[in-house]
């Protein structure tokens, strides 16, 4: 099995597991995990999905993967566009499944945030043999617990990712 096939199978298997989640079943309930900050309602959760620090952390986490792969494993990195073309329909399918579990008045930005997390996790899985990153999969694990990981917070850029906090509803 070549690395591309292996990476794609990892993504497919992971997404199949995600389809089984009891989405948002524990939002608003207590959640005891290290390095999280709870918000109290959907409105606050939605605000966090578009906070500049959340967007910066999302981009930085992906850039760390890009930088490492392009400098240390360029041949594998060059396969990403083809892999992304094959992965995107799986991302869209899962987004369509989960969209129905968001409240009716959920802004599109909340669903976009979820899609960004899926793409980040896809990169982590696809390149798992070459990188040591689980930032996105760690967030997606929170969904498995019935919560909504709606953002990231860190006091300063040089503290990411070691001292980042995941914002959760």
N, C-alpha and C positions, 0 to 999 in steps of 0.2 A: 504494500500500500504506500503510495507516495505521500509526501507531507501535506499536499493540498487536499487530497482525499481524506486523510486522517483529520485535518483541521476542520473540514466541512462536516464530517461525521460527528465530531465533538460538538459543534454548534447545533446540529440537528438533534442530537440526543439531549443536549441541555435544554433546548427549546421545547422538546416534547415533555420534559419534566416540568417546565414552567407552565405549560398548558393545564396542568393538574392542580394548580394553586387555588386555594379558596380566597380569591382576590378581595382585599380590603376588609376582611372579616373582623379585624381587630383594631381598625383605626379608631382613635379616641380612647383606647384602653391603655392602661399602663404597659410600659415596655422597658424591661431591665436589660440593657446591653451597654457595654463600654463604648465610649466615644460617640454617643448620640446626644442630640438635643431634641426634645419633644416639642411639637406645636399642638395647639388645642383644637383646631378646626380646619376644615377644608380650605377656607379662605386664606388662612395663614400658610397652609401647605402650598396653595397655588402661588402665593407671593414668593415663596422660596424657590419655586422652579425657575423663576426669571430673575432672581437676584444676580447682580454682576459677579459676586464671589462664587456663586454656584456655577455660572457659565464659565468663569475663569478656571475653576477646578476641573470641570468637565473637559475643557479644551487642553489643559495642562496634562491631565491623566492620559489623554489620547496622544498628545505630543511626545510624552515620555516613551510611549510604545513606538511611535513613528521614528523618533531620533535613534533609539536603540536599534531598531530593525534596519533602518536605512544605513546606519554606519557600521553595524556588525554582521548583518545578515541580508545584504542587499538583494541577492537573488530571491530569497524568500519574500522580502518586502515588496519586490516588484510584482508578486502574484496577488497583491491585495485587491487591485481593481477588479480582476477576474473573480476573485473570491467574493468580493462585495456584491458583484452582479448576481452571483448565485445565492448569496445569503439574504439579500434585500427582500425577496419574496417571503422568506421565512419570518423576517422581522415584521413585515407588513401584515402577515397572517396573524401573528401573535398580538400585534397592536390592535387589529380588528377584534380579536377575541376579548382583549382586556378593556377596550374602549367602552363596552357595554356595562362594565362594573364601576366606572367612574360616575359620579353624580351627573344628572342630566345637564346641569348648568356648568359643568367643568369647562374651563377655557381650553382651547386647542393647545395652548402652551403646556398644559399639564400632560397631555398625551404626547406632545413633542418631546418633553423631558423623558418620559418613559421610553420612547423610541431611541433617544440618545443613549440611555443606559443600555438598551439592548445592543446597539451598535458597538459600544465600548466593550461589553461582555463578549461579543462576537470576536472582536480583535484579540482579546485576552485568550479566548479559547483557540482561535485559529493559529495563533503564534505561541501557544503554551510550551512548545518544546524549546523556544528561544528566549522567552521573557519570564520574569518572575513578578507578575502583576495580577492582582485580584480585586482591585478597587471597585470595578463595576460589578463583578460577581458578588462581592461582599454586599453591595447595595441591593442587588437582586435577591439575595438571601433574606433580606428584610421583608420582601414581598411574601416569601414562603411562610413567614410568621404572621401574615395577615395585615401588615402595616404598609404605609406608603412612604418610602424614602424620597423626600421631595427636594432635597438640596444638600449642599456641602457648605461648611463654614470653616474658615481658618483665619487666624489673626493676621498673618502676614505670608506672603508668597513663599518665603524661604522655609516656612514651616510645613509646607505641603510635600508629600502626603502624610508625613509622620505624625503631625499633630492636628490633622483635619478631623472635623466632627461631621457626622452625617445627620442631617435634619430629618426627623421622622414624624409622621402623623399616624 
